[in-house]
């Protein structure tokens, strides 16, 4: 199961790197009232002595091409498509069930390939995955595998535009309507790093017009102030401090 989940994560990482949108709409957070400057942690009197560096020296860019990344994504997607059941869900071959967010990420990866002019024979598989995953979102958090709704919103919200040239207007509207489910009914509500995934997903939903912008901005800003800001300002290094997990770590 770990290998299967890792594969899904590889898809998402490749997808993010290989297919950045070339044009972003002018869509900014409304008030931008985070109060960051006023509540930043005070500068330490001395800097910590850090006995590590992030990369080997000398560092050289890999210069991997977009097409190379897309080819890797396509290979993985074609392998995973074999595990799709008749309802559109991706079934983990080890757990013998749908696990977490594998189906939304598969749907997004197929959409990415389609938008790049690839894997058009997988359109029906991608549509089936979108149908299944958006129906889960519309049914609420308890219908999402392992109650991982936080991780589904961004993948699905960003996938819908990718499918726009390939599916009917009624099909698109069905997905958009399902993706309008209120955020509180979709997510489990954990305040640690999971919330950042939900914040990204809610932003994309608002950006694409699936939920009310002002309501989404208010929720995102509140989430930052009440669950996330202190995780970066409670230490001199400004590392993300995830105090809610079993191992008390400063990460990222």
C-alpha positions in Angstrom: 0.0 0.0 0.0 2.9 2.4 0.8 4.3 1.9 -2.7 0.9 2.6 -4.2 0.4 5.8 -2.2 3.9 6.9 -3.1 3.1 6.4 -6.7 0.1 8.7 -6.4 2.2 11.3 -4.7 4.8 11.1 -7.6 2.0 11.9 -10.0 1.0 15.0 -8.1 4.6 16.2 -7.8 5.4 15.6 -11.5 2.1 17.2 -12.4 2.9 20.4 -10.4 6.4 20.7 -11.9 5.6 19.9 -15.5 2.4 21.9 -16.2 2.5 25.2 -14.5 -0.2 27.5 -15.9 1.3 30.2 -18.2 -1.3 32.8 -17.4 -2.8 33.6 -14.0 -5.8 35.8 -13.6 -5.7 38.9 -11.5 -7.2 37.3 -8.4 -5.9 38.4 -5.1 -7.0 37.9 -1.5 -9.5 40.5 -0.6 -8.3 42.3 2.5 -4.9 40.6 2.8 -5.3 41.5 6.5 -3.1 38.9 8.0 -1.3 41.3 10.5 2.0 39.5 9.7 4.2 42.5 10.4 2.6 43.3 13.7 2.8 39.8 15.0 6.1 38.5 13.6 8.4 36.8 16.1 11.0 39.2 17.5 14.5 38.7 15.9 16.8 36.6 18.1 19.7 38.3 19.7 22.1 35.7 18.2 21.7 33.5 15.2 21.6 29.7 15.7 24.6 27.7 14.6 23.1 25.5 11.9 25.4 22.5 11.1 23.9 21.6 7.8 23.2 23.0 4.3 20.3 22.2 2.0 22.1 21.0 -1.2 25.3 19.4 -2.2 28.0 21.7 -3.6 28.3 22.6 -6.4 24.6 22.5 -7.2 23.5 22.1 -10.8 20.0 22.2 -12.2 18.8 18.9 -13.7 17.2 20.8 -16.6 14.6 18.0 -17.1 12.3 19.0 -19.9 8.5 19.4 -19.7 8.0 16.6 -22.1 10.2 14.3 -20.0 8.1 15.0 -17.0 4.9 14.5 -18.9 6.2 11.1 -20.2 6.8 10.0 -16.7 3.4 11.1 -15.6 1.8 9.3 -18.6 3.6 6.0 -17.7 2.4 6.1 -14.1 -1.1 7.1 -15.1 -1.4 4.2 -17.6 -0.2 1.8 -14.9 -2.6 3.1 -12.3 -5.5 3.1 -14.8 -5.5 -0.7 -14.6 -6.7 -0.4 -11.0 -9.8 1.6 -11.8 -13.1 -0.1 -11.0 -16.4 0.2 -12.8 -17.5 3.2 -10.6 -14.3 5.2 -11.5 -12.5 4.7 -8.2 -8.8 3.7 -8.1 -8.5 0.6 -5.9 -5.3 0.0 -4.0 -4.0 -3.5 -5.0 -2.7 -4.1 -1.5 -5.5 -2.7 0.6 -8.1 -3.9 -1.9 -10.1 -0.7 -1.5 -10.0 3.0 -2.5 -7.4 4.8 -0.3 -7.4 8.5 0.6 -7.1 10.8 -2.4 -5.8 8.4 -5.1 -8.9 8.9 -7.4 -8.8 12.7 -7.4 -5.1 12.8 -8.1 -5.5 10.3 -10.9 -8.3 12.4 -12.4 -6.1 15.5 -12.2 -3.1 13.7 -13.8 -5.3 12.5 -16.7 -6.6 16.0 -17.2 -3.0 17.3 -17.3 -2.1 14.9 -20.0 -5.2 15.7 -22.0 -4.5 19.4 -21.8 -0.9 18.7 -23.1 -2.3 16.8 -26.1 -1.5 13.3 -24.7 -3.3 10.2 -23.6 -6.6 11.0 -25.3 -7.5 7.3 -25.1 -7.7 7.8 -21.3 -10.4 10.5 -21.4 -13.2 8.1 -20.4 -11.1 6.9 -17.4 -10.4 10.5 -16.3 -14.1 11.4 -16.6 -15.1 8.3 -14.7 -12.7 9.3 -11.9 -14.0 12.9 -11.9 -17.6 11.6 -11.6 -16.7 9.3 -8.7 -14.5 11.8 -6.8 -16.8 14.8 -7.2 -19.8 12.7 -6.1 -17.8 11.9 -2.9 -17.2 15.6 -2.2 -20.8 16.4 -2.7 -21.8 13.7 -0.3 -19.6 15.1 2.4 -16.5 14.2 4.4 -17.7 10.8 5.6 -18.0 9.6 1.9 -14.5 10.6 1.1 -12.0 7.6 1.5 -10.4 7.8 4.9 -12.0 11.2 5.6 -9.3 12.9 3.6 -11.4 15.7 2.1 -8.7 18.3 2.7 -6.5 16.7 0.0 -9.2 16.3 -2.7 -10.4 19.9 -3.2 -7.3 21.4 -5.0 -6.9 18.4 -7.3 -10.5 18.4 -8.4 -10.9 22.2 -8.6 -7.9 22.5 -10.8 -8.8 19.5 -12.9 -12.2 20.8 -14.1 -10.8 23.4 -16.4 -8.4 20.8 -17.9 -11.4 18.7 -19.0 -13.4 21.7 -20.3 -12.5 21.2 -24.1 -13.3 17.4 -23.9 -16.7 17.1 -22.1 -20.2 18.5 -22.4 -21.4 21.6 -20.7 -23.9 19.6 -18.6 -21.1 17.3 -17.4 -18.9 20.3 -16.4 -21.9 21.9 -14.6 -22.5 18.7 -12.6 -18.9 18.7 -11.4 -19.0 22.5 -10.6 -22.2 22.1 -8.6 -20.8 19.2 -6.6 -17.6 21.2 -5.9 -19.7 23.9 -4.3 -20.2 21.9 -1.1 -19.4 24.1 1.9 -15.9 23.5 3.1 -16.9 22.5 6.7 -18.9 19.6 5.3 -16.0 18.4 3.1 -13.0 18.4 5.4 -12.2 16.5 8.6 -11.0 19.8 10.2 -7.6 19.0 11.5 -5.7 22.3 12.4 -2.2 21.1 11.5 -0.6 20.7 8.1 -3.8 19.3 6.6 -5.4 22.7 6.9 -2.9 24.1 4.3 -4.2 21.6 1.7 -7.8 22.7 2.4 -6.8 26.4 2.2 -5.3 25.8 -1.2 -8.3 23.9 -2.4 -10.7 26.5 -1.1 -8.7 29.2 -2.9 -8.9 27.3 -6.2 -12.6 26.7 -5.8 -13.1 30.5 -5.3 -10.8 31.4 -8.1 -12.8 29.1 -10.5 -16.1 30.4 -9.3 -17.4 27.2 -7.6 -17.8 28.9 -4.2 -18.4 32.5 -3.0 -15.1 34.4 -3.1 -15.7 36.6 0.0 -16.7 33.6 2.1 -13.7 31.6 0.9 -11.3 34.5 1.6 -12.7 34.9 5.1 -12.2 31.2 5.8 -8.7 31.1 4.4 -7.6 34.2 6.4 -9.2 32.8 9.6 -7.4 29.5 9.0 -4.1 31.3 8.6 -4.5 33.4 11.8 -5.9 30.6 14.0 -4.2 27.5 12.9 -1.1 28.2 10.8 0.7 31.5 11.5 2.0 30.5 14.9 3.5 27.4 13.4 6.0 29.6 11.5 6.5 32.4 14.1 7.0 30.3 17.3 10.6 29.5 16.6 13.7 31.5 15.6 14.2 29.6 12.4 10.7 30.1 11.1 10.4 26.4 10.4 6.9 25.0 10.1 6.2 23.5 13.6 3.7 20.7 13.3 2.9 20.3 17.0 -0.3 18.2 16.3 1.4 15.1 15.0 2.7 12.2 17.0 6.3 13.3 16.6 6.8 16.9 17.6 8.7 18.2 14.5 9.9 21.4 13.1 9.8 20.7 9.3 9.9 22.4 6.0 
